[in-house]
Amino acid sequence: MRLWTLHPKYLDPQGLVALWREALLARAVLRGRTNGYRHHPQLHRFRASATPVTSVNRYLAAVHRDATSRGYRFDASRFGPARSGSRLVETSGQLEYEWDHLLTKLRHRSPARYRLLRNLTAPESHPLFRIVPGVVREWERVTSDRRTRP
């Protein structure tokens, strides 16, 4: 499961569809509707919010908007109300780590998209997140030297 801190506009078609499915799974987990993935590290930041299910609904709403703008027909009835609320805090190190991770995936899976994005130095975050200075999050599986670089 990967619930990207990055804006969904950077994802290739496979990545966008996977994100949609994984965010719906995350919503089911947070609602107590499935036994799988209950302890997945990607859910920590949603659980830490005051309203985890609303936060994941807002996450899904932004993915839905991006998908719709690309011509996809994701079913908006699959997520609940995306009431306004505070943004979740995420670190610049996490965003940068995910950017590197996405570029590696795209280099192999979608070379044309990789070529379009590889020189971008300041990717946008998903609208749910407010980026603050910091290192890669402790729940992310990375080597220790990568974790400490801001």
MDAnalysis code that builds the backbone (N, CA, C; Angstrom):
import MDAnalysis as mda
import numpy as np

u = mda.Universe.empty(450, n_residues=150, atom_resindex=np.repeat(np.arange(150), 3), trajectory=True)
u.add_TopologyAttr("name", ["N", "CA", "C"] * 150)
u.add_TopologyAttr("resid", np.arange(1, 151))
u.add_TopologyAttr("resname", ["MET", "ARG", "LEU", "TRP", "THR", "LEU", "HIS", "PRO", "LYS", "TYR", "LEU", "ASP", "PRO", "GLN", "GLY", "LEU", "VAL", "ALA", "LEU", "TRP", "ARG", "GLU", "ALA", "LEU", "LEU", "ALA", "ARG", "ALA", "VAL", "LEU", "ARG", "GLY", "ARG", "THR", "ASN", "GLY", "TYR", "ARG", "HIS", "HIS", "PRO", "GLN", "LEU", "HIS", "ARG", "PHE", "ARG", "ALA", "SER", "ALA", "THR", "PRO", "VAL", "THR", "SER", "VAL", "ASN", "ARG", "TYR", "LEU", "ALA", "ALA", "VAL", "HIS", "ARG", "ASP", "ALA", "THR", "SER", "ARG", "GLY", "TYR", "ARG", "PHE", "ASP", "ALA", "SER", "ARG", "PHE", "GLY", "PRO", "ALA", "ARG", "SER", "GLY", "SER", "ARG", "LEU", "VAL", "GLU", "THR", "SER", "GLY", "GLN", "LEU", "GLU", "TYR", "GLU", "TRP", "ASP", "HIS", "LEU", "LEU", "THR", "LYS", "LEU", "ARG", "HIS", "ARG", "SER", "PRO", "ALA", "ARG", "TYR", "ARG", "LEU", "LEU", "ARG", "ASN", "LEU", "THR", "ALA", "PRO", "GLU", "SER", "HIS", "PRO", "LEU", "PHE", "ARG", "ILE", "VAL", "PRO", "GLY", "VAL", "VAL", "ARG", "GLU", "TRP", "GLU", "ARG", "VAL", "THR", "SER", "ASP", "ARG", "ARG", "THR", "ARG", "PRO"])
u.atoms.positions = np.array([
    [0.852, -1.176, 0.000],
    [0.000, 0.000, 0.000],
    [0.895, 1.235, 0.000],
    [0.614, 2.132, -0.912],
    [1.337, 3.407, -0.962],
    [0.306, 4.507, -1.108],
    [0.165, 5.313, -0.076],
    [-0.695, 6.489, -0.116],
    [0.243, 7.675, -0.270],
    [0.452, 8.063, -1.492],
    [1.461, 9.039, -1.839],
    [1.235, 10.392, -1.172],
    [2.323, 10.981, -0.703],
    [2.331, 12.368, -0.256],
    [2.343, 13.281, -1.480],
    [2.839, 12.770, -2.575],
    [2.906, 13.509, -3.835],
    [1.518, 13.759, -4.403],
    [1.386, 14.820, -5.170],
    [0.138, 15.097, -5.870],
    [-0.113, 13.963, -6.867],
    [-1.352, 13.497, -6.994],
    [-1.634, 12.385, -7.906],
    [-1.380, 12.710, -9.379],
    [-1.250, 13.982, -9.722],
    [-1.035, 14.346, -11.130],
    [0.264, 13.775, -11.692],
    [1.183, 13.394, -10.824],
    [2.463, 12.863, -11.291],
    [2.399, 11.374, -11.630],
    [1.373, 10.693, -11.180],
    [1.290, 9.253, -11.368],
    [0.921, 8.892, -12.797],
    [1.471, 7.794, -13.264],
    [1.091, 7.246, -14.552],
    [-0.255, 6.527, -14.377],
    [-0.886, 6.081, -15.455],
    [-2.193, 5.430, -15.317],
    [-2.205, 4.256, -14.331],
    [-1.188, 3.404, -14.373],
    [-1.137, 2.264, -13.458],
    [-1.051, 2.741, -12.004],
    [-0.241, 3.759, -11.797],
    [-0.076, 4.291, -10.451],
    [-1.335, 4.959, -9.934],
    [-2.049, 5.666, -10.803],
    [-3.276, 6.344, -10.390],
    [-4.352, 5.334, -10.005],
    [-4.520, 4.302, -10.820],
    [-5.515, 3.267, -10.510],
    [-5.130, 2.535, -9.222],
    [-3.857, 2.236, -9.059],
    [-3.407, 1.564, -7.829],
    [-3.652, 2.455, -6.609],
    [-3.380, 3.743, -6.740],
    [-3.615, 4.668, -5.631],
    [-5.090, 4.687, -5.252],
    [-5.970, 4.744, -6.221],
    [-7.401, 4.746, -5.962],
    [-7.797, 3.502, -5.153],
    [-7.365, 2.347, -5.620],
    [-7.700, 1.090, -4.930],
    [-7.124, 1.052, -3.517],
    [-5.882, 1.478, -3.386],
    [-5.227, 1.417, -2.083],
    [-5.831, 2.414, -1.101],
    [-6.231, 3.584, -1.583],
    [-6.878, 4.553, -0.703],
    [-8.264, 4.066, -0.285],
    [-8.972, 3.380, -1.181],
    [-10.255, 2.780, -0.792],
    [-10.043, 1.685, 0.248],
    [-8.982, 0.907, 0.083],
    [-8.650, -0.109, 1.085],
    [-8.322, 0.548, 2.418],
    [-7.560, 1.626, 2.380],
    [-7.224, 2.349, 3.603],
    [-8.493, 2.841, 4.293],
    [-9.434, 3.330, 3.524],
    [-10.706, 3.794, 4.091],
    [-11.430, 2.639, 4.777],
    [-11.458, 1.475, 4.135],
    [-12.110, 0.304, 4.731],
    [-11.419, -0.088, 6.035],
    [-10.105, -0.035, 6.050],
    [-9.354, -0.366, 7.267],
    [-9.707, 0.621, 8.379],
    [-9.688, 1.906, 8.071],
    [-9.966, 2.925, 9.079],
    [-11.411, 2.865, 9.584],
    [-12.293, 2.334, 8.781],
    [-13.690, 2.178, 9.195],
    [-13.925, 0.850, 9.905],
    [-12.873, 0.026, 10.032],
    [-13.007, -1.268, 10.693],
    [-13.733, -2.302, 9.861],
    [-13.682, -2.158, 8.541],
    [-14.423, -3.037, 7.640],
    [-13.584, -4.179, 7.065],
    [-12.322, -4.264, 7.458],
    [-11.471, -5.347, 6.975],
    [-10.422, -5.663, 8.025],
    [-9.998, -6.902, 8.042],
    [-8.971, -7.303, 9.003],
    [-7.560, -7.128, 8.464],
    [-7.425, -7.096, 7.153],
    [-6.104, -6.939, 6.552],
    [-5.598, -5.512, 6.647],
    [-4.305, -5.352, 6.629],
    [-3.630, -4.049, 6.557],
    [-3.894, -3.135, 7.764],
    [-4.434, -3.679, 8.845],
    [-4.761, -2.835, 9.998],
    [-3.551, -2.140, 10.589],
    [-2.385, -2.740, 10.451],
    [-1.181, -2.176, 11.055],
    [-0.222, -1.618, 10.002],
    [-0.724, -1.351, 8.825],
    [0.141, -0.861, 7.753],
    [0.682, 0.524, 8.115],
    [1.995, 0.732, 7.960],
    [2.602, 2.006, 8.348],
    [2.049, 3.217, 7.595],
    [1.565, 3.039, 6.385],
    [1.026, 4.166, 5.630],
    [-0.207, 4.777, 6.295],
    [-0.815, 4.050, 7.215],
    [-2.027, 4.546, 7.873],
    [-1.743, 5.395, 9.107],
    [-0.493, 5.420, 9.571],
    [-0.163, 6.172, 10.793],
    [-0.607, 7.631, 10.720],
    [-0.300, 8.294, 9.629],
    [-0.604, 9.721, 9.562],
    [-2.099, 9.991, 9.502],
    [-2.879, 9.058, 8.961],
    [-4.326, 9.229, 8.957],
    [-4.893, 8.974, 10.361],
    [-4.401, 7.932, 10.993],
    [-4.860, 7.636, 12.353],
    [-4.501, 8.747, 13.338],
    [-3.415, 9.447, 13.067],
    [-2.980, 10.519, 13.967],
    [-3.847, 11.772, 13.826],
    [-4.642, 11.835, 12.783],
    [-5.500, 13.015, 12.602],
    [-6.705, 12.920, 13.541],
    [-7.341, 14.045, 13.768],
    [-8.516, 14.076, 14.652],
    [-9.683, 13.293, 14.053],
    [-9.752, 13.246, 12.735],
    [-10.845, 12.553, 12.043],
    [-10.263, 11.687, 10.926],
    [-9.786, 10.487, 11.257],
    [-9.109, 9.649, 10.253],
    [-9.945, 9.333, 9.012],
    [-11.201, 8.985, 9.179],
    [-12.011, 8.620, 8.017],
    [-12.283, 9.843, 7.146],
    [-12.565, 10.974, 7.761],
    [-12.754, 12.197, 6.984],
    [-11.475, 12.565, 6.243],
    [-10.343, 12.378, 6.889],
    [-9.060, 12.674, 6.228],
    [-8.860, 11.794, 5.005],
    [-9.158, 10.517, 5.125],
    [-8.978, 9.639, 3.961],
    [-10.041, 9.948, 2.903],
    [-11.229, 10.385, 3.305],
    [-12.231, 10.829, 2.323],
    [-11.718, 12.033, 1.545],
    [-11.086, 12.959, 2.241],
    [-10.523, 14.137, 1.573],
    [-9.389, 13.727, 0.638],
    [-8.594, 12.755, 1.058],
    [-7.522, 12.228, 0.221],
    [-8.130, 11.648, -1.063],
    [-9.156, 10.810, -0.900],
    [-9.816, 10.188, -2.048],
    [-10.472, 11.230, -2.955],
    [-11.062, 12.264, -2.377],
    [-11.707, 13.299, -3.182],
    [-10.706, 13.968, -4.118],
    [-9.508, 14.221, -3.626],
    [-8.481, 14.847, -4.474],
    [-8.012, 13.893, -5.567],
    [-7.881, 12.614, -5.232],
    [-7.510, 11.619, -6.248],
    [-8.617, 11.546, -7.301],
    [-9.860, 11.569, -6.839],
    [-11.005, 11.521, -7.749],
    [-11.003, 12.725, -8.698],
    [-10.741, 13.915, -8.166],
    [-10.689, 15.125, -9.012],
    [-9.623, 14.987, -10.100],
    [-8.442, 14.508, -9.694],
    [-7.369, 14.359, -10.672],
    [-7.740, 13.321, -11.729],
    [-8.275, 12.195, -11.281],
    [-8.658, 11.129, -12.212],
    [-9.732, 11.619, -13.189],
    [-10.709, 12.343, -12.679],
    [-11.777, 12.878, -13.530],
    [-11.215, 13.838, -14.573],
    [-10.258, 14.664, -14.164],
    [-9.654, 15.608, -15.115],
    [-8.891, 14.882, -16.226],
    [-8.503, 13.638, -15.981],
    [-7.796, 12.844, -16.996],
    [-8.734, 11.956, -17.796],
    [-10.020, 11.993, -17.475],
    [-10.994, 11.203, -18.228],
    [-11.353, 9.876, -17.586],
    [-10.865, 9.608, -16.401],
    [-11.235, 8.379, -15.708],
    [-12.613, 8.550, -15.089],
    [-13.278, 7.436, -14.824],
    [-14.615, 7.484, -14.245],
    [-14.627, 6.733, -12.920],
    [-13.826, 7.174, -11.983],
    [-13.818, 6.574, -10.659],
    [-15.137, 6.931, -9.966],
    [-15.659, 6.004, -9.208],
    [-16.963, 6.149, -8.571],
    [-16.865, 6.950, -7.273],
    [-17.352, 8.181, -7.297],
    [-17.288, 9.060, -6.124],
    [-18.157, 8.560, -4.973],
    [-19.103, 7.675, -5.250],
    [-19.939, 7.158, -4.169],
    [-19.170, 6.176, -3.275],
    [-17.954, 5.831, -3.675],
    [-17.145, 4.882, -2.900],
    [-16.513, 5.512, -1.661],
    [-16.541, 6.834, -1.572],
    [-16.014, 7.495, -0.372],
    [-17.059, 8.454, 0.171],
    [-16.943, 8.742, 1.440],
    [-17.936, 9.570, 2.117],
    [-17.641, 11.050, 1.996],
    [-18.330, 11.832, 2.806],
    [-18.166, 13.285, 2.765],
    [-16.716, 13.694, 2.991],
    [-16.274, 14.629, 2.199],
    [-14.899, 15.139, 2.309],
    [-14.966, 16.544, 2.887],
    [-15.515, 16.621, 4.088],
    [-15.659, 17.924, 4.747],
    [-14.304, 18.618, 4.846],
    [-14.360, 19.935, 4.835],
    [-13.107, 20.673, 4.978],
    [-12.557, 20.464, 6.380],
    [-11.296, 20.638, 6.499],
    [-10.628, 20.461, 7.782],
    [-9.176, 20.839, 7.645],
    [-8.466, 20.658, 8.713],
    [-7.049, 21.006, 8.667],
    [-6.297, 19.998, 7.814],
    [-5.223, 20.473, 7.254],
    [-4.377, 19.611, 6.434],
    [-3.482, 18.786, 7.353],
    [-3.094, 17.623, 6.886],
    [-2.176, 16.783, 7.645],
    [-0.755, 17.270, 7.390],
    [0.048, 17.243, 8.418],
    [1.434, 17.685, 8.303],
    [2.285, 16.528, 7.798],
    [3.112, 16.832, 6.822],
    [4.080, 15.858, 6.319],
    [5.395, 16.580, 6.100],
    [6.473, 15.823, 6.048],
    [7.799, 16.434, 5.985],
    [8.325, 16.548, 4.554],
    [9.207, 17.504, 4.384],
    [9.870, 17.677, 3.087],
    [10.710, 16.444, 2.753],
    [11.309, 15.833, 3.756],
    [12.096, 14.623, 3.524],
    [11.243, 13.477, 3.017],
    [10.033, 13.349, 3.547],
    [9.122, 12.307, 3.077],
    [8.717, 12.563, 1.640],
    [8.393, 13.807, 1.328],
    [8.006, 14.161, -0.033],
    [9.152, 13.884, -1.009],
    [10.358, 14.271, -0.644],
    [11.521, 14.047, -1.516],
    [11.805, 12.551, -1.689],
    [11.681, 11.800, -0.601],
    [11.896, 10.351, -0.683],
    [10.894, 9.727, -1.668],
    [9.632, 10.116, -1.538],
    [8.610, 9.566, -2.416],
    [8.825, 9.999, -3.867],
    [9.310, 11.215, -4.067],
    [9.591, 11.673, -5.427],
    [10.654, 10.781, -6.057],
    [11.725, 10.527, -5.337],
    [12.778, 9.633, -5.847],
    [12.218, 8.239, -6.130],
    [11.385, 7.763, -5.213],
    [10.781, 6.432, -5.347],
    [9.895, 6.373, -6.600],
    [9.076, 7.410, -6.807],
    [8.207, 7.436, -7.981],
    [9.026, 7.502, -9.264],
    [10.045, 8.342, -9.295],
    [10.861, 8.433, -10.507],
    [11.510, 7.095, -10.850],
    [11.938, 6.358, -9.845],
    [12.517, 5.026, -10.084],
    [11.474, 4.108, -10.705],
    [10.262, 4.134, -10.181],
    [9.187, 3.302, -10.740],
    [8.888, 3.711, -12.185],
    [8.772, 5.019, -12.410],
    [8.427, 5.493, -13.742],
    [9.518, 5.203, -14.767],
    [10.751, 5.255, -14.346],
    [11.863, 4.988, -15.272],
    [11.684, 3.620, -15.933],
    [11.187, 2.656, -15.167],
    [11.025, 1.293, -15.687],
    [9.636, 1.050, -16.280],
    [8.613, 1.592, -15.647],
    [7.237, 1.268, -16.016],
    [6.664, 2.210, -17.071],
    [7.046, 3.468, -17.040],
    [6.496, 4.475, -17.953],
    [7.596, 5.446, -18.371],
    [8.513, 4.992, -19.221],
    [9.659, 5.826, -19.594],
    [9.287, 7.212, -20.142],
    [8.213, 7.310, -20.900],
    [7.821, 8.613, -21.448],
    [7.422, 9.567, -20.319],
    [6.685, 9.075, -19.349],
    [6.290, 9.922, -18.209],
    [7.518, 10.292, -17.384],
    [8.427, 9.346, -17.231],
    [9.672, 9.617, -16.513],
    [10.423, 10.771, -17.168],
    [10.533, 10.733, -18.487],
    [11.256, 11.792, -19.200],
    [10.579, 13.153, -18.999],
    [9.259, 13.166, -18.907],
    [8.536, 14.423, -18.677],
    [8.801, 15.003, -17.281],
    [9.023, 14.135, -16.318],
    [9.088, 14.572, -14.919],
    [10.485, 14.610, -14.311],
    [11.440, 13.970, -14.925],
    [12.736, 13.757, -14.273],
    [13.474, 15.031, -13.874],
    [13.239, 16.127, -14.550],
    [13.950, 17.369, -14.220],
    [13.198, 18.277, -13.258],
    [12.021, 17.861, -12.851],
    [11.252, 18.638, -11.890],
    [11.943, 18.559, -10.527],
    [12.219, 19.698, -9.937],
    [12.970, 19.699, -8.673],
    [12.115, 19.968, -7.447],
    [10.913, 20.487, -7.646],
    [10.054, 20.806, -6.495],
    [8.641, 20.290, -6.751],
    [8.431, 18.985, -6.597],
    [7.094, 18.438, -6.842],
    [6.089, 18.930, -5.799],
    [4.850, 19.036, -6.228],
    [3.770, 19.437, -5.323],
    [3.309, 18.237, -4.502],
    [2.782, 18.547, -3.343],
    [2.220, 17.489, -2.506],
    [0.744, 17.306, -2.829],
    [0.224, 16.190, -2.400],
    [-1.218, 15.960, -2.425],
    [-1.861, 17.103, -1.637],
    [-3.005, 17.620, -2.061],
    [-3.613, 18.770, -1.379],
    [-3.948, 18.546, 0.092],
    [-4.031, 17.305, 0.533],
    [-4.337, 17.027, 1.941],
    [-3.186, 17.411, 2.860],
    [-1.961, 17.462, 2.316],
    [-0.780, 17.633, 3.156],
    [-0.222, 19.048, 3.133],
    [0.244, 19.446, 4.291],
    [1.012, 20.688, 4.458],
    [2.432, 20.245, 4.745],
    [3.366, 20.665, 3.917],
    [4.743, 20.203, 4.018],
    [5.539, 21.129, 4.931],
    [6.245, 20.511, 5.877],
    [7.122, 21.230, 6.800],
    [8.525, 20.639, 6.667],
    [9.552, 21.394, 7.038],
    [10.904, 20.840, 6.963],
    [11.018, 19.600, 7.849],
    [11.778, 18.636, 7.379],
    [11.996, 17.433, 8.176],
    [12.524, 16.294, 7.336],
    [12.806, 15.209, 8.013],
    [13.399, 14.026, 7.386],
    [12.301, 13.037, 7.001],
    [12.723, 11.952, 6.380],
    [11.806, 10.876, 6.018],
    [11.167, 10.338, 7.299],
    [9.897, 10.040, 7.240],
    [9.164, 9.564, 8.411],
    [9.691, 8.224, 8.910],
    [9.550, 8.015, 10.205],
    [10.057, 6.800, 10.842],
    [9.329, 5.546, 10.364],
    [8.112, 5.679, 9.894],
    [7.365, 4.502, 9.451],
    [7.739, 4.076, 8.038],
    [8.473, 4.905, 7.321],
    [8.895, 4.565, 5.964],
    [10.074, 3.606, 6.033],
    [10.082, 2.611, 5.171],
    [11.178, 1.636, 5.140],
    [12.290, 2.133, 4.218],
    [13.335, 2.676, 4.834],
    [14.474, 3.206, 4.088],
    [15.755, 2.867, 4.833],
    [16.877, 3.068, 4.157],
    [18.152, 2.902, 4.838],
    [18.358, 4.076, 5.787],
    [19.101, 3.880, 6.835],
    [19.243, 4.907, 7.880],
    [19.877, 6.194, 7.362],
    [20.824, 6.124, 6.406],
    [21.438, 7.351, 5.909],
    [20.440, 8.212, 5.127],
    [19.510, 7.589, 4.438],
    [18.492, 8.331, 3.677],
    [17.486, 8.996, 4.624],
    [17.239, 8.380, 5.755],
    [16.264, 8.902, 6.705],
    [16.704, 10.228, 7.310],
    [17.975, 10.414, 7.500],
    [18.464, 11.598, 8.210],
    [18.737, 12.793, 7.309],
    [18.660, 12.609, 6.007],
    [18.848, 13.763, 5.105],
    [17.547, 14.530, 4.996],
    [17.590, 15.823, 5.316],
    [16.349, 16.627, 5.198],
    [15.985, 16.873, 3.756],
])
